[in-house]
Structure formats: structure tokens, C-alpha cells
């Protein structure tokens, strides 16, 4: 249906829209910028597309598409989108992506730019493309904002709807993607507006704008995906290796500033019984829900990681013994109150409740002054919580002193 609607819209637009030599020039500029942009960013885009599986893939080519909304008649704008997606197919995905998904995605973008141009036509009914020359004053700014919203909402609604329909077993929340994706699109629309306006008044500024787009793309998204490379895909928490590195950094900082750092080790009690009774899919959903609960039960500055299996680690800077114990109890109480809606092995809807966690807690420098010793002591406290009946917090009392420095030895010739 999306593809059919796209074709009908294009046939109508092609019969009504004249194409000038200036439009062809702008088309060439935008296509060239799109190709250079994608060539420079193809490595990170390949990673982004794979990591976005099951959620919308946010396209920074929207910079050039939205500039096209302001500059090009719809037939040329459609050609820009088709050529951009074709280039992406061969250069980024090397022909390995799922073809019908890319066709559908291109169709949704065409409908989105068509919707954005309809908004601009409603604001400026006496003129047609290019709209960039008409955008002065507050009315022009409002028109761009509404057109940008239309562009995003049409594309986003169609893509999210398709993801939900084709992945019924997946939580609908995942299909919405990350909130940061909306900021990326907002930035892309804003840059597209700048490209459109400058192309009309100062076309030779295009190289400057292209460098700006590339700098933002690589400078903002590459660090994001370096962090994502250390994220546990099931729970969305950082993995054990990255958590340990940050914990070591935090302890170094605490040594310099004479501050404390707390560590919690949290283990989900009887998790195997959840898997055995309801199945591994339900178990994964329970694990994800517990991870979210732990994360929202501690402060925003505390670092929650997945330690392995059903075990989590929390780094809690600048706390005393009582505050650390209170944090552990908040986590324990929140998990105990949790009810997870899922399906059992027969596909029937069930609610998993009565979950509990055991928590071990320790504090730098009171418990230990080295991270490895602190983790060992906290793990021992977690073991004690298990032995004492589970669903409790145990604060470690183990004290590990710093290793004594060896006396300096005289050198002999």
C-alpha cells in the first residue's frame, strides 16, 4: 500500500510540476553532497543499520532530503531519494541488506517529503518549489517547523507501524527506537533548512555546509557507537568489561579526592525457575525488566552494568555505609514489587511477579583499596546473602589493606 500510494503521488506531481534548469543544477549539487556524505560515513552507517535491527534506522541523509523539500519539485526530489538509496545499497550494505525493506524505506521517505511539501504549499499557496526563497520572517520559520514535523511523523509512523506488524513477538517499545534518534532528525532538518536557504543565496557555501554535516555526523555518532559497542544487547546496560574500566577510573578519582565509592552486586534469585517454567523468551523479558528497575532505582550518576547471567553490578560514587545500604534496599524493594507481563511456553499471557534479588555491598576505601579486592569482598557478601535465605542485603565487613611498600634498597656498583 505504501509503495502504491507513492507511485500515485509521483504520477500526479510529474504531470503538474515544471522542471527548470535551475532545479537540475540544485539537484546535481544535492546529489553530489549526498554521495560524498555517504562515502565518508559508510563505515559508521553500516554499524548503525545493523544495531538498529528491530527499530527505526535514523537516516542523516535527511539533511539533503529536507533541503530538497525546500528546493526541488517532487519528481526531482524523488529521483534524489532513489539515487541516494541505490548508492547506499551498493556502497554501505554491499547488496546484503533486505531489498524489500529498502524499497519500503525509500517509499516512506518519498511520502514524507511529499507531506512536507504539502505543508509548505498550504503556507504559500501562490508559489511552488523552490520554497526556500519564501521562508523569511516568523511565518517562514513556522512553515519550516511544521513541514519538518510532517516529514518526521509520516516517515516515523509508517516505519514503526511496519516494524510492529512484522515483529509481533518483539516489545512494541523497541520499535519506537531511542529518544536520541528524534534529536538526530531534528538536527538533520535544521541543517537541511540551512542548506536550502544558502543554496539559493550562496551556492558556493555548499562545501562549508558539507564539512559541517560530516563533522557533526562523525563527531557525535562515532563516540555514541563506541559506547554502544560496550552495551549488553539484551538489557541495554553496559557490559562487565566497560563497567570495570569505569569503576577503576572512579576509584582512581576517589583516591585523589579522598572520597568513597560503593559497589553493589545484585543477583536475581531463582532465575532458572523462571526460564524453566515460562521459557527463555519470557526469561529475557524478565531480565530486561529487572535491569530497567535496577537502573531507575539508583541515582542517574550511578553506573549499572550487567555482570553476567542474571547478575548486575552498580557503581555508587560518594556515599557512606548507610546511604549504600539504603540504595541496595531500594533496588531490592523495587524488584520485589515488579510484575512483568509476558507469555508462557504455550503463548498464553502471564504475569511474572514475586521476583527477588540478593545484594552484596561494599565500600572503598573501608572494605578494600583495590578494585579487584573490593569486587571479591562484595561477591563474598552476595554469597552470604544467598546462604542466609536470599532476598536480602549483606554489607561486607572484610577489610583489605593496601600492600605495604618495600623499603628502598641501596644500589651497589
C-alpha positions in Angstrom: 0.0 0.0 0.0 2.8 2.4 0.8 4.5 1.8 -2.5 1.2 2.2 -4.4 0.5 5.5 -2.7 4.0 6.7 -3.5 3.6 5.9 -7.2 0.2 7.6 -7.4 1.6 10.7 -5.7 4.5 10.8 -8.2 2.4 10.4 -11.3 0.2 13.3 -10.1 3.2 15.5 -9.3 5.0 14.8 -12.5 2.0 15.8 -14.6 1.6 19.1 -12.7 5.2 20.3 -11.9 7.5 22.0 -14.4 11.3 21.4 -14.0 13.7 24.3 -14.7 17.4 24.3 -15.5 18.0 25.8 -12.0 16.2 22.9 -10.4 18.5 20.5 -12.3 21.5 22.4 -11.0 20.3 22.2 -7.4 19.5 18.5 -7.9 23.1 17.9 -9.0 24.5 19.8 -6.0 22.4 17.9 -3.5 23.1 14.5 -5.2 26.8 15.2 -5.1 26.7 16.2 -1.5 24.7 13.1 -0.6 27.2 10.8 -2.3 30.2 12.5 -0.6 28.5 12.4 2.8 27.6 8.7 2.5 31.0 7.7 1.2 32.7 9.4 4.1 30.3 7.9 6.7 29.7 4.4 5.2 31.6 2.6 7.9 29.6 4.0 10.8 26.3 3.8 8.8 26.9 0.0 8.3 27.2 -0.4 12.1 24.2 1.8 12.8 22.0 -0.1 10.4 22.8 -3.4 12.0 22.5 -2.1 15.5 19.1 -0.6 14.6 17.6 -4.0 13.8 14.0 -4.1 15.1 13.8 -0.3 15.5 13.8 2.7 13.1 17.1 3.4 11.3 17.5 7.1 11.6 18.9 8.5 8.3 21.2 11.5 8.4 20.7 11.7 4.7 17.6 13.6 5.8 19.8 16.8 5.6 19.8 16.5 1.8 16.3 15.3 1.5 14.9 18.2 3.6 17.0 20.6 1.6 15.4 19.1 -1.5 11.9 19.7 0.1 12.8 23.5 0.0 14.5 23.5 -3.4 13.2 20.8 -5.8 10.0 19.8 -7.4 8.7 16.4 -6.2 9.8 14.4 -9.3 13.4 15.5 -8.9 13.3 15.1 -5.1 12.1 11.5 -5.6 15.0 10.9 -8.1 17.4 12.2 -5.4 16.0 9.8 -2.8 16.0 6.8 -5.2 19.6 7.5 -6.3 20.7 8.0 -2.7 19.1 4.7 -1.6 20.7 3.0 -4.6 24.1 4.3 -3.8 23.6 3.3 -0.1 22.6 -0.2 -1.3 25.8 -0.8 -3.2 28.3 1.2 -1.1 27.1 0.8 2.5 25.3 -2.5 2.5 27.2 -4.1 -0.5 23.9 -5.6 -1.7 23.5 -7.6 1.5 20.5 -5.7 3.0 17.0 -7.0 2.6 15.8 -5.5 -0.7 12.1 -5.1 0.1 12.9 -3.2 3.3 15.0 -0.7 1.5 12.3 -0.2 -1.2 9.7 0.3 1.6 12.0 2.7 3.4 12.6 4.8 0.2 8.8 4.9 -0.4 8.2 6.2 3.2 10.8 8.9 2.7 9.1 9.9 -0.6 5.8 10.1 1.1 7.4 12.1 3.9 8.9 14.7 1.7 5.6 14.9 -0.2 3.8 15.6 3.1 6.4 18.3 4.0 5.9 20.0 0.6 2.1 19.9 1.1 2.6 21.8 4.3 4.7 24.4 2.6 2.1 24.7 -0.2 -0.6 25.3 2.4 1.5 28.2 3.9 2.5 29.6 0.5 -0.4 28.6 -1.9 0.6 31.2 -4.5 4.0 29.8 -5.2 5.5 26.4 -5.9 9.0 25.0 -5.4 11.5 26.3 -4.6 10.1 27.3 -1.3 13.5 28.4 0.2 13.1 31.9 -1.1 9.8 32.4 0.7 10.9 31.5 4.2 11.7 34.9 5.6 10.0 36.1 8.8 8.1 34.3 11.5 5.6 32.7 9.1 8.5 31.2 7.2 10.1 29.8 10.4 6.7 28.4 11.4 6.3 26.8 8.0 9.7 25.1 8.2 8.9 23.7 11.7 5.5 22.3 10.7 7.0 20.9 7.5 9.8 19.3 9.5 7.3 17.7 11.8 5.2 16.4 8.9 8.4 14.9 7.3 9.3 13.1 10.5 5.8 12.0 11.5 4.9 10.5 8.2 8.1 8.6 7.8 8.3 7.5 11.5 4.6 6.4 11.7 5.0 4.2 8.6 8.3 2.6 9.7 7.2 2.0 13.3 3.9 0.5 12.0 5.7 -1.8 9.7 8.2 -2.9 12.4 5.3 -3.7 14.9 3.4 -5.6 12.2 6.3 -7.7 11.2 7.7 -8.4 14.7 4.7 -9.2 16.8 6.8 -11.0 19.4 9.0 -8.0 20.0 8.1 -5.4 22.7 6.4 -2.5 20.9 8.6 -0.1 22.9 11.7 -1.2 21.0 10.0 -0.3 17.7 9.9 3.3 18.8 13.7 3.5 18.8 15.8 5.7 21.0 14.8 9.2 22.0 18.2 10.5 20.7 17.0 9.5 17.2 14.5 12.3 17.3 17.3 14.8 18.1 19.3 13.5 15.2 16.4 14.0 12.8 15.7 17.5 14.3 19.3 18.4 13.7 19.2 17.0 10.2 16.1 19.0 9.4 17.7 22.2 10.7 20.8 21.6 8.7 18.7 20.8 5.6 16.9 24.2 6.1 20.3 25.9 6.2 21.5 24.0 3.1 18.3 25.0 1.2 18.5 28.7 2.1 22.2 29.0 1.4 21.9 27.1 -1.9 19.6 29.8 -3.2 21.6 32.8 -1.9 25.1 31.5 -1.7 25.5 28.2 -3.6 29.3 28.2 -3.2 28.9 27.8 0.5 27.8 24.1 -0.1 31.4 22.8 0.7 31.3 24.5 4.1 27.9 23.1 4.9 29.0 19.6 3.8 32.0 19.7 6.1 29.7 20.8 8.9 27.4 17.9 8.3 30.3 15.4 8.2 31.9 16.8 11.3 28.6 16.5 13.3 27.9 13.0 11.9 31.3 11.6 12.7 31.9 13.7 15.8 28.6 12.9 17.5 27.7 9.4 16.3 31.1 7.7 16.4 31.5 8.2 20.2 27.9 7.1 20.6 28.7 3.8 18.9 31.9 3.3 20.7 29.8 3.2 23.8 27.2 1.1 22.1 29.9 -1.5 21.3 30.2 -2.0 25.1 26.5 -2.3 25.7 24.8 -5.5 26.5 22.2 -6.1 23.8 19.7 -7.9 26.0 19.4 -5.4 28.8 20.8 -2.2 27.4 23.2 -1.9 30.3 27.0 -1.5 29.9 28.9 -4.8 29.8 31.2 -6.1 32.6 34.5 -5.1 30.9 33.4 -1.5 30.3 31.9 -1.3 33.8 35.2 -2.5 35.3 37.2 0.1 33.4 34.9 2.9 34.6 35.0 1.5 38.1 38.8 1.6 38.1 38.7 5.2 36.9 36.2 6.1 39.6 38.5 4.6 42.3 41.5 6.5 41.0 39.5 9.7 41.2 38.3 8.8 44.7 41.9 8.3 45.8 42.9 11.7 44.6 40.0 13.5 46.2 39.8 11.3 49.3 36.2 10.2 48.6 34.3 7.0 48.8 32.9 4.7 46.2 30.3 2.0 46.8 29.7 -1.2 44.8 26.6 -3.3 44.7 26.5 -6.9 43.3 22.9 -7.9 42.6 21.7 -11.4 41.7 18.2 -12.3 40.6 17.0 -15.2 42.8 15.7 -18.4 41.3 16.0 -17.1 37.8 16.4 -20.6 36.4 12.9 -21.4 37.6 11.5 -18.5 35.5 13.2 -19.9 32.4 12.1 -23.5 33.1 8.5 -22.5 33.9 7.8 -19.8 31.3 10.6 -20.3 28.6 13.7 -18.3 27.7 11.8 -15.6 25.8 9.9 -14.8 29.0 13.1 -15.1 30.9 14.7 -12.5 28.6 11.8 -10.1 29.2 12.0 -10.6 32.9 15.8 -9.9 32.8 15.3 -6.7 30.8 12.6 -5.5 33.2 14.8 -6.2 36.2 17.6 -4.3 34.5 15.4 -1.3 33.9 14.1 -1.5 37.5 17.7 -1.5 38.9 18.7 1.4 36.7 15.7 3.5 37.8 16.1 2.7 41.5 19.6 4.3 41.8 20.8 7.8 41.0 21.5 9.0 37.5 25.2 9.3 38.3 25.4 5.6 39.4 26.6 3.2 36.8 24.6 0.0 36.3 26.2 -2.9 34.3 25.3 -6.5 33.5 27.9 -8.6 35.2 26.9 -11.8 33.6 23.9 -14.1 33.5 21.3 -12.7 35.9 23.8 -10.7 37.9 24.2 -6.9 37.9 26.8 -4.5 39.2 26.2 -1.0 40.4 28.9 1.7 40.9 27.8 4.2 43.6 30.2 7.2 44.0 30.4 9.4 47.0 28.2 7.5 49.5 28.6 6.4 53.1 27.7 3.0 54.6 24.1 3.9 55.4 23.5 5.5 52.0 24.9 2.5 50.2 22.7 0.1 52.3 19.7 2.3 51.6 20.4 2.2 47.8 20.6 -1.6 47.9 17.3 -1.8 49.8 15.6 0.5 47.3 16.7 -1.8 44.5 15.6 -4.9 46.4 12.2 -3.5 47.2 11.6 -2.2 43.7 12.4 -5.6 42.2 10.1 -7.3 44.7 7.2 -5.0 43.6 7.9 -5.7 39.9 5.3 -7.5 37.8 6.3 -8.4 34.2 3.7 -9.1 31.5 4.9 -11.8 29.2 3.9 -15.1 27.5 4.5 -18.7 28.7 5.7 -21.7 26.6 2.1 -22.1 25.2 1.9 -18.5 24.1 -0.6 -17.6 26.9 -0.3 -14.2 28.5 1.1 -14.4 32.1 2.3 -12.1 34.8 5.6 -12.9 36.4 5.7 -11.5 39.9 7.3 -12.3 43.3 10.8 -11.7 41.9 13.5 -11.1 44.5 17.2 -10.2 44.4 20.1 -10.8 46.8 22.5 -7.9 47.2 26.2 -7.8 48.3 27.6 -4.3 49.1 31.0 -2.9 49.9 32.7 0.5 50.1 36.0 1.9 49.0 38.2 2.5 50.9 36.7 1.0 54.0 36.3 -2.5 52.6 39.3 -2.5 50.2 41.5 -0.1 48.4 42.0 -2.1 45.2 39.1 -2.8 42.8 39.9 -6.5 42.5 39.8 -6.9 46.3 36.7 -4.8 46.6 34.9 -6.9 44.0 36.0 -10.1 45.7 34.7 -8.9 49.0 31.4 -7.7 47.6 30.9 -11.0 45.8 31.5 -12.8 49.1 28.8 -10.6 50.7 26.4 -11.6 47.8 27.2 -15.3 48.5 26.4 -14.7 52.2 23.0 -13.1 51.2 22.2 -16.2 49.2 23.2 -18.6 52.0 21.1 -16.6 54.5 17.9 -17.2 52.6 18.1 -14.7 49.6 16.0 -11.5 49.2 18.3 -9.6 51.5 21.3 -7.2 51.5 24.6 -8.1 53.1 27.2 -5.4 53.7 30.7 -6.8 53.6 32.9 -6.4 56.7 36.1 -7.6 55.1 38.9 -5.1 55.3 41.7 -5.4 52.8 44.6 -3.1 53.5 46.8 -1.5 50.9 50.0 -3.5 50.2 53.0 -2.3 52.1 55.7 -0.7 50.1 59.0 -2.4 50.1 61.8 -0.4 51.6 64.2 1.1 49.1 67.3 -0.8 48.5 70.7 0.7 48.1 72.3 0.2 44.7 75.7 -1.2 44.6 78.1 -0.8 41.9 
